[in-house]
């Protein structure tokens, strides 16, 4: 079995765009990012093909020797791509059978991480790149503004910046300022309360913590000395937590109970957690994506317009800090990235940096206040007579006889809890009934698993998890239905009679809609 897995891994082809290279930078930046991840993971299980649109000169030999050491590559034309990749945006990964393709930067990078770990399960730190619950950059750019910023807008903005840079002071891309603003926002993590209490305890021990106040009133004015003390205490606490995940052996967690005044402190009185890396406290795939892009941006800034560094001190600090991550410098060196040593900059808050207040921000995926939420869009749709309408389920009690089926097809054979396996069975009951009721011999059955056509609605259509508040789940369900209604209308325009049906029982999945289309 191990030999089979190894062969399957070795037969995957990775296709990357290649337009040109300049001074250690491969264009497009998506290719630079992908090669950097391969180097960081020390991954040699893919057969890499650089795809060019014109004849490549002997400079390609320099590319192999100087910019991507230890990696064997093949240079091909666009016409030589397998048919399944012809209309895809690169990068893309294709299995040797040429019948399955993964395309798009975030999808390909996540696949590289997973395959690298499967090839060497001892490299558990690679899975940490995918973040908590392994969701880093998992949401598509059409739904997640954060994925869109990392995957699309920052690489494109920096490519344009590098292409247009001249001797005149440049306009800093708004995407860079968006990232700077993101780094100034408080960090939210799954154990947020615990870490903030630890930070408060440390500040008290250092004599730098603010006194606990009654009520929510807080002073926004600090002396310069106090601010520096707080900043020093914050850095030591956040850095300790962040780098504990990057070491071979983490420090054992202390079991000592927190002092009474720390335990009883109100949540509103706890100090916020500050960014160490792009997504918060931990080094993730987002940092891998941003590093080559930001590096080449800073090269131009430091060379020609160093005074501009003052506009993004937090980003400059992130750039310095990321160099301390194990293996980052080695990986960067293999990819031709020679790190800069930036001057010390005074970090400033949003209040002190008025330009940041005007920059459109990147909204969080789980904004509890629904700022910029779906309600205005839903109201406009209802005014036009567009509402959520479900067709009745054709056979709500129908189930497969799982006892007569091979054990291997049952979700119970997977690595999941009993409750989840039952829900998966219920979902399959619904899908199999609809397919067997409509399909004929020779029909092709496709599971699109599509996301993305209305960004706000799609974003909140994901807010249906059982642990969310009921009102929030209801709005999420309505958004999901509106998205599916739009898909149904698109199918009707292509000559299908379409129904949108909820699976039975509804508890089988928070995302329990089925779109059933029959050719007219």
C-alpha positions as CSV (number, residue, x, y, z in Angstrom):
1,X,0.0,0.0,0.0
2,X,2.8,2.4,0.8
3,X,4.4,1.8,-2.6
4,X,1.1,2.6,-4.3
5,X,0.8,5.9,-2.4
6,X,4.3,6.8,-3.3
7,X,3.7,6.1,-7.0
8,X,0.5,8.2,-7.0
9,X,2.3,11.1,-5.4
10,X,5.2,11.0,-7.8
11,X,2.8,11.2,-10.8
12,X,1.3,14.6,-10.1
13,X,2.3,17.4,-12.4
14,X,2.5,21.0,-11.2
15,X,2.0,23.7,-13.9
16,X,3.2,27.2,-13.3
17,X,3.1,30.3,-15.4
18,X,6.4,31.9,-16.4
19,X,6.6,35.2,-18.2
20,X,10.0,36.5,-17.1
21,X,12.5,37.0,-14.2
22,X,14.2,40.0,-12.9
23,X,16.8,40.2,-10.1
24,X,15.7,37.2,-8.1
25,X,11.9,37.6,-8.9
26,X,10.0,35.2,-11.0
27,X,6.8,36.6,-12.7
28,X,4.0,36.2,-12.2
29,X,4.3,36.4,-8.4
30,X,2.0,33.3,-8.1
31,X,4.8,31.3,-9.4
32,X,7.3,32.8,-7.0
33,X,5.0,32.1,-4.1
34,X,4.5,28.4,-5.2
35,X,8.2,27.8,-5.6
36,X,8.9,29.4,-2.2
37,X,6.4,27.0,-0.5
38,X,7.9,24.0,-2.3
39,X,11.3,25.1,-1.0
40,X,10.0,25.7,2.5
41,X,8.3,22.2,2.6
42,X,11.4,20.7,0.9
43,X,8.9,19.1,-1.4
44,X,10.2,17.1,-4.4
45,X,7.2,15.0,-5.2
46,X,5.7,17.0,-8.0
47,X,6.9,17.2,-11.6
48,X,7.2,20.9,-12.3
49,X,6.4,22.4,-15.6
50,X,6.9,26.1,-16.3
51,X,4.4,27.2,-19.0
52,X,5.6,30.0,-21.3
53,X,3.8,31.7,-24.2
54,X,6.9,32.4,-26.2
55,X,10.4,31.0,-26.9
56,X,12.5,30.9,-23.8
57,X,16.2,31.8,-24.2
58,X,19.1,30.2,-22.5
59,X,18.3,32.4,-19.5
60,X,16.1,29.5,-18.4
61,X,19.3,27.8,-17.3
62,X,20.0,30.7,-14.9
63,X,16.5,30.2,-13.6
64,X,17.2,26.6,-12.8
65,X,20.6,27.2,-11.2
66,X,20.0,30.5,-9.4
67,X,16.4,30.9,-8.4
68,X,15.0,27.4,-7.7
69,X,17.8,25.3,-6.5
70,X,17.3,21.5,-6.0
71,X,14.2,21.6,-8.1
72,X,14.0,19.9,-11.5
73,X,11.8,21.7,-14.0
74,X,10.5,21.3,-17.5
75,X,9.7,24.2,-19.8
76,X,6.6,23.8,-22.0
77,X,4.4,25.9,-24.2
78,X,0.7,26.7,-23.4
79,X,-0.3,24.4,-26.3
80,X,1.4,21.4,-24.6
81,X,-0.8,21.6,-21.5
82,X,-3.2,18.7,-21.0
83,X,-6.7,19.5,-22.2
84,X,-8.1,19.6,-18.7
85,X,-5.7,22.5,-17.8
86,X,-6.1,24.5,-21.1
87,X,-8.8,26.8,-19.7
88,X,-7.6,26.9,-16.1
89,X,-5.8,29.7,-14.4
90,X,-2.4,28.5,-13.2
91,X,-0.9,27.3,-11.0
92,X,-2.6,23.9,-11.4
93,X,-1.9,20.4,-10.3
94,X,-2.9,17.4,-12.4
95,X,-2.7,13.7,-11.8
96,X,-1.1,11.6,-14.4
97,X,-4.4,10.2,-15.6
98,X,-5.3,13.8,-16.7
99,X,-8.8,13.5,-15.4
100,X,-8.5,15.5,-12.2
101,X,-7.2,19.1,-11.9
102,X,-6.8,21.4,-9.0
103,X,-6.4,25.1,-10.1
104,X,-5.9,28.4,-8.4
105,X,-3.1,29.6,-6.0
106,X,-4.7,28.8,-2.6
107,X,-6.1,25.4,-3.7
108,X,-2.7,24.4,-5.1
109,X,-0.7,25.6,-2.1
110,X,-3.0,23.8,0.4
111,X,-2.6,20.6,-1.8
112,X,1.2,20.9,-1.7
113,X,1.2,21.1,2.1
114,X,-1.1,18.1,2.4
115,X,1.0,16.0,0.0
116,X,4.2,17.0,1.6
117,X,2.9,15.9,5.0
118,X,1.6,12.6,3.6
119,X,5.0,12.0,2.1
120,X,6.7,12.6,5.5
121,X,4.2,12.4,8.4
122,X,7.0,13.4,10.8
123,X,6.7,17.0,9.4
124,X,3.6,17.8,11.5
125,X,4.6,21.4,11.5
126,X,3.6,21.6,7.9
127,X,0.0,21.0,8.8
128,X,0.2,24.0,11.2
129,X,0.5,26.2,8.1
130,X,-3.2,25.5,7.5
131,X,-4.1,27.1,10.8
132,X,-6.8,26.3,13.3
133,X,-9.2,23.7,12.0
134,X,-7.1,23.7,8.8
135,X,-9.1,26.5,7.2
136,X,-6.3,29.0,6.3
137,X,-7.2,30.4,2.8
138,X,-9.8,27.6,2.4
139,X,-12.7,30.0,1.6
140,X,-12.6,31.1,-2.0
141,X,-11.7,34.7,-3.0
142,X,-15.3,35.3,-4.1
143,X,-16.5,34.7,-0.5
144,X,-13.5,35.7,1.7
145,X,-12.1,39.2,1.4
146,X,-9.0,38.0,3.3
147,X,-8.4,35.2,0.7
148,X,-9.0,37.7,-2.1
149,X,-6.4,40.1,-0.6
150,X,-3.7,37.5,-0.1
151,X,-4.4,35.4,-3.2
152,X,-5.3,38.0,-5.8
153,X,-5.2,41.7,-5.1
154,X,-1.8,42.0,-3.3
155,X,0.2,39.9,-5.9
156,X,-1.4,41.8,-8.7
157,X,-1.0,45.2,-7.1
158,X,2.7,44.5,-6.4
159,X,3.3,43.2,-9.9
160,X,1.9,46.5,-11.3
161,X,4.0,48.4,-8.7
162,X,7.2,46.7,-9.8
163,X,6.3,47.2,-13.5
164,X,5.6,50.9,-13.1
165,X,8.1,52.0,-10.5
166,X,10.2,54.9,-11.5
167,X,12.4,57.6,-10.0
168,X,9.3,59.5,-8.9
169,X,7.9,58.8,-5.4
170,X,5.3,56.2,-5.9
171,X,1.7,55.9,-4.7
172,X,1.7,53.1,-2.2
173,X,-0.9,50.5,-3.4
174,X,-4.0,50.6,-1.3
175,X,-3.7,46.9,-0.8
176,X,-0.5,47.4,1.1
177,X,-2.3,49.9,3.4
178,X,-5.2,47.4,3.8
179,X,-2.7,44.8,5.0
180,X,-1.1,47.4,7.4
181,X,-4.6,48.1,8.8
182,X,-5.2,44.4,9.2
183,X,-2.1,44.1,11.2
184,X,-3.2,46.9,13.5
185,X,-6.4,45.1,14.4
186,X,-6.8,43.1,17.6
187,X,-6.2,39.3,17.2
188,X,-9.0,36.9,17.8
189,X,-8.1,33.2,18.4
190,X,-10.0,30.2,19.7
191,X,-8.5,30.5,23.2
192,X,-8.7,34.3,23.2
193,X,-9.8,34.9,26.8
194,X,-7.2,32.6,28.3
195,X,-4.3,34.3,26.4
196,X,-5.6,37.8,27.1
197,X,-5.7,37.0,30.9
198,X,-2.1,35.6,30.6
199,X,-1.1,38.9,29.0
200,X,-2.8,40.9,31.7
201,X,-1.0,38.8,34.3
202,X,2.4,39.5,32.6
203,X,1.7,43.2,32.3
204,X,0.9,43.3,36.0
205,X,4.1,41.4,36.8
206,X,6.1,43.9,34.7
207,X,4.4,46.8,36.4
208,X,3.1,48.0,33.0
209,X,-0.5,46.9,33.1
210,X,-3.3,49.5,33.3
211,X,-5.4,49.4,36.5
212,X,-8.6,47.4,36.3
213,X,-11.4,49.8,35.8
214,X,-15.1,49.6,36.7
215,X,-17.3,49.9,33.6
216,X,-16.2,50.2,30.0
217,X,-14.6,53.7,30.1
218,X,-10.9,53.5,29.2
219,X,-8.3,56.2,28.8
220,X,-6.9,56.4,25.3
221,X,-4.0,58.6,26.5
222,X,-0.8,57.0,27.7
223,X,2.6,58.5,28.4
224,X,5.3,57.5,25.9
225,X,7.1,55.6,28.7
226,X,4.0,53.5,29.5
227,X,3.3,52.8,25.9
228,X,6.8,51.5,25.4
229,X,6.4,49.3,28.5
230,X,3.1,47.9,27.3
231,X,4.5,47.3,23.8
232,X,7.5,45.4,25.3
233,X,5.2,43.3,27.5
234,X,2.9,42.5,24.6
235,X,5.7,41.4,22.3
236,X,7.2,39.0,24.8
237,X,3.8,37.4,25.5
238,X,2.6,37.1,21.9
239,X,6.0,36.0,20.6
240,X,6.2,33.3,23.3
241,X,2.9,31.9,22.2
242,X,3.6,32.3,18.5
243,X,7.0,30.6,18.5
244,X,5.9,27.8,20.8
245,X,4.2,26.2,17.7
246,X,7.4,26.5,15.7
247,X,9.7,24.7,18.0
248,X,10.2,20.9,18.1
249,X,9.0,20.6,21.7
250,X,6.5,23.0,23.2
251,X,6.8,24.2,26.8
252,X,4.4,22.2,29.1
253,X,1.3,24.2,30.0
254,X,1.3,25.5,33.5
255,X,-1.4,24.2,35.8
256,X,-1.2,27.0,38.3
257,X,-4.5,28.8,38.9
258,X,-4.5,32.5,37.9
259,X,-4.6,35.0,40.7
260,X,-8.1,36.2,41.8
261,X,-7.8,39.6,40.3
262,X,-6.9,38.1,36.9
263,X,-9.7,35.5,37.0
264,X,-12.3,38.1,37.9
265,X,-11.2,40.7,35.4
266,X,-14.0,41.6,33.0
267,X,-13.5,40.7,29.3
268,X,-13.8,44.4,28.4
269,X,-10.8,45.1,30.7
270,X,-8.5,42.5,29.2
271,X,-5.7,43.8,26.9
272,X,-6.1,42.9,23.2
273,X,-3.8,40.4,21.5
274,X,-1.5,41.9,18.8
275,X,-0.4,40.4,15.5
276,X,2.8,38.4,15.4
277,X,2.1,37.0,11.9
278,X,-0.4,37.9,9.2
279,X,-3.4,36.0,10.5
280,X,-2.7,36.5,14.2
281,X,-0.3,34.7,16.6
282,X,0.7,31.8,14.4
283,X,2.8,31.4,11.2
284,X,0.4,30.2,8.5
285,X,0.1,29.7,4.7
286,X,-1.0,33.4,4.5
287,X,2.5,34.4,5.6
288,X,4.0,32.1,2.9
289,X,1.9,33.8,0.2
290,X,2.7,37.3,1.3
291,X,6.4,37.0,1.9
292,X,7.7,36.9,-1.7
293,X,5.3,39.6,-2.7
294,X,6.1,42.0,0.2
295,X,9.8,41.3,-0.2
296,X,10.0,42.4,-3.8
297,X,7.9,45.4,-2.9
298,X,10.2,46.4,-0.1
299,X,13.3,46.0,-2.3
300,X,12.1,48.9,-4.5
301,X,11.0,51.0,-1.5
302,X,14.3,50.6,0.3
303,X,16.3,51.2,-2.8
304,X,14.5,54.4,-4.1
305,X,12.0,55.6,-1.5
306,X,13.1,54.6,2.0
307,X,11.2,57.5,3.5
308,X,8.0,55.7,2.5
309,X,8.7,52.9,5.1
310,X,7.1,55.1,7.7
311,X,3.7,54.5,6.1
312,X,3.6,50.8,7.0
313,X,5.7,50.2,10.2
314,X,3.6,47.1,11.2
315,X,4.2,45.4,7.9
316,X,8.0,46.2,8.1
317,X,8.0,44.6,11.6
318,X,6.2,41.6,10.3
319,X,8.8,41.3,7.5
320,X,11.6,41.3,10.1
321,X,9.9,38.9,12.4
322,X,9.1,36.3,9.7
323,X,12.8,35.9,9.1
324,X,13.1,34.3,12.5
325,X,10.8,31.4,11.6
326,X,12.8,28.1,11.2
327,X,13.7,27.2,7.6
328,X,12.4,30.5,6.2
329,X,15.8,32.0,5.5
330,X,17.0,28.7,3.9
331,X,13.9,28.4,1.7
332,X,14.2,32.1,0.7
333,X,17.9,31.7,-0.2
334,X,17.1,28.7,-2.5
335,X,14.6,30.9,-4.3
336,X,16.9,33.8,-4.8
337,X,15.4,36.0,-2.0
338,X,18.1,37.9,-0.1
339,X,16.4,39.4,3.0
340,X,16.7,43.2,3.7
341,X,17.6,44.6,7.0
342,X,15.1,47.4,7.6
343,X,15.7,50.3,10.0
344,X,13.8,50.3,13.3
345,X,10.4,52.0,12.9
346,X,8.1,53.4,15.6
347,X,4.9,51.5,15.3
348,X,1.8,53.6,15.5
349,X,-1.9,52.9,16.2
350,X,-4.8,53.7,13.9
351,X,-5.5,56.8,15.9
352,X,-2.0,58.1,15.4
353,X,-1.9,57.2,11.7
354,X,-4.9,59.0,10.1
355,X,-4.3,57.5,6.7
356,X,-5.1,54.0,8.0
357,X,-8.6,55.1,9.2
358,X,-9.5,56.0,5.6
359,X,-8.4,52.7,4.1
360,X,-11.2,50.2,3.3
361,X,-10.6,47.3,5.6
362,X,-10.8,43.5,5.3
363,X,-13.8,42.3,7.2
364,X,-13.5,39.3,9.4
365,X,-15.3,36.0,8.4
366,X,-17.2,35.8,11.7
367,X,-18.2,39.4,12.4
368,X,-20.7,39.1,15.2
369,X,-22.3,42.4,14.5
370,X,-22.9,41.7,10.8
371,X,-21.3,45.0,9.8
372,X,-21.8,45.2,6.1
373,X,-24.0,42.1,6.3
374,X,-26.6,40.7,3.9
375,X,-29.7,42.4,5.2
376,X,-29.7,45.4,2.7
377,X,-29.2,43.0,-0.2
378,X,-32.0,40.7,1.0
379,X,-34.4,43.6,1.4
380,X,-33.7,44.8,-2.1
381,X,-34.4,41.3,-3.5
382,X,-37.6,41.0,-1.6
383,X,-38.8,44.4,-2.9
384,X,-38.4,42.9,-6.4
385,X,-40.4,39.9,-5.5
386,X,-37.4,37.5,-5.2
387,X,-37.9,35.3,-2.1
388,X,-36.8,32.0,-0.8
389,X,-39.1,29.3,-2.1
390,X,-38.7,25.5,-1.5
391,X,-40.2,22.7,-3.4
392,X,-41.6,19.8,-1.2
393,X,-39.3,16.9,-0.7
394,X,-40.4,14.1,-3.0
395,X,-39.8,11.3,-0.5
396,X,-38.5,12.5,2.9
397,X,-38.4,9.0,4.5
398,X,-36.5,7.2,1.8
399,X,-33.2,5.6,2.8
400,X,-30.6,3.4,1.4
401,X,-30.3,-0.1,2.9
402,X,-26.8,0.4,4.2
403,X,-26.6,-3.1,5.6
404,X,-26.5,-4.7,2.2
405,X,-23.9,-2.3,0.8
406,X,-20.1,-2.9,1.0
407,X,-18.8,-1.6,4.3
408,X,-16.2,0.6,2.5
409,X,-18.9,2.9,1.0
410,X,-20.4,3.7,4.4
411,X,-19.3,7.0,6.0
412,X,-19.0,5.0,9.3
413,X,-15.7,3.5,7.8
414,X,-14.2,7.0,7.6
415,X,-12.3,8.7,10.4
416,X,-15.2,10.7,11.9
417,X,-17.5,10.6,14.9
418,X,-20.6,8.5,15.0
419,X,-22.9,11.6,14.8
420,X,-21.1,13.0,11.8
421,X,-21.1,9.6,10.0
422,X,-24.9,9.4,10.6
423,X,-25.4,12.9,9.1
424,X,-23.3,11.9,6.1
425,X,-25.4,8.9,5.6
426,X,-28.5,11.0,5.7
427,X,-27.1,13.4,3.1
428,X,-26.2,10.5,0.8
429,X,-29.7,9.1,1.2
430,X,-31.1,12.4,-0.3
431,X,-28.5,12.6,-3.1
432,X,-28.9,8.9,-4.1
433,X,-32.7,9.1,-4.2
434,X,-32.7,12.1,-6.5
435,X,-30.0,10.7,-8.8
436,X,-31.5,7.2,-9.1
437,X,-35.0,8.7,-9.6
438,X,-33.9,10.9,-12.5
439,X,-30.7,9.3,-14.1
440,X,-30.8,7.0,-17.1
441,X,-28.1,4.7,-18.5
442,X,-25.5,6.8,-20.2
443,X,-26.2,10.0,-18.2
444,X,-23.2,11.8,-16.8
445,X,-23.5,12.7,-13.1
446,X,-21.6,15.7,-11.8
447,X,-21.2,17.1,-8.3
448,X,-20.3,20.7,-8.9
449,X,-19.7,21.7,-5.2
450,X,-19.7,25.2,-6.5
451,X,-19.4,28.5,-4.6
452,X,-19.0,32.1,-5.3
453,X,-22.0,34.1,-8.5
454,X,-23.0,37.5,-5.0
455,X,-20.0,38.1,-2.6
456,X,-22.0,39.2,0.5
457,X,-24.7,36.6,0.1
458,X,-22.1,33.9,-0.5
459,X,-20.1,35.0,2.5
460,X,-23.0,34.8,4.9
461,X,-24.4,31.6,3.3
462,X,-21.6,29.9,5.1
463,X,-22.9,31.1,8.5
464,X,-25.1,28.1,9.2
465,X,-23.1,26.1,11.7
466,X,-25.1,24.6,14.6
467,X,-23.0,26.4,17.2
468,X,-24.0,29.9,15.9
469,X,-26.9,31.9,17.4
470,X,-30.3,30.9,16.0
471,X,-30.9,34.4,14.4
472,X,-27.5,34.2,12.7
473,X,-28.2,30.7,11.4
474,X,-31.6,31.8,10.0
475,X,-30.0,34.6,8.1
476,X,-27.3,32.3,6.9
477,X,-29.9,29.8,5.7
478,X,-31.8,32.5,3.8
479,X,-28.6,33.7,2.2
480,X,-27.8,30.1,1.2
481,X,-31.2,29.7,-0.3
482,X,-30.9,32.9,-2.4
483,X,-27.6,31.8,-3.8
484,X,-29.1,28.4,-4.7
485,X,-32.2,30.2,-6.2
486,X,-29.8,32.1,-8.5
487,X,-28.2,28.8,-9.5
488,X,-31.6,27.3,-10.2
489,X,-32.5,30.2,-12.4
490,X,-29.3,29.8,-14.4
491,X,-30.1,26.2,-14.9
492,X,-33.6,27.1,-16.0
493,X,-32.1,29.4,-18.6
494,X,-30.2,26.4,-20.0
495,X,-33.4,24.4,-20.5
496,X,-33.9,22.6,-17.2
497,X,-36.9,22.3,-14.9
498,X,-35.5,23.0,-11.5
499,X,-36.5,22.6,-7.9
500,X,-34.6,23.7,-4.7
501,X,-35.3,21.1,-2.0
502,X,-34.1,20.8,1.6
503,X,-32.7,17.5,2.7
504,X,-34.5,15.4,5.3
505,X,-34.0,15.4,8.1
506,X,-32.8,19.0,8.2
507,X,-30.4,18.1,11.0
508,X,-28.3,16.0,8.5
509,X,-26.3,19.1,7.6
510,X,-26.4,22.9,8.1
511,X,-26.0,23.1,4.3
512,X,-28.8,20.9,3.4
513,X,-30.1,22.2,0.1
514,X,-30.3,20.2,-3.1
515,X,-30.8,21.7,-6.6
516,X,-32.7,19.1,-8.7
517,X,-32.7,19.8,-12.5
518,X,-34.4,17.8,-15.2
519,X,-33.8,18.5,-18.9
520,X,-37.1,19.8,-20.5
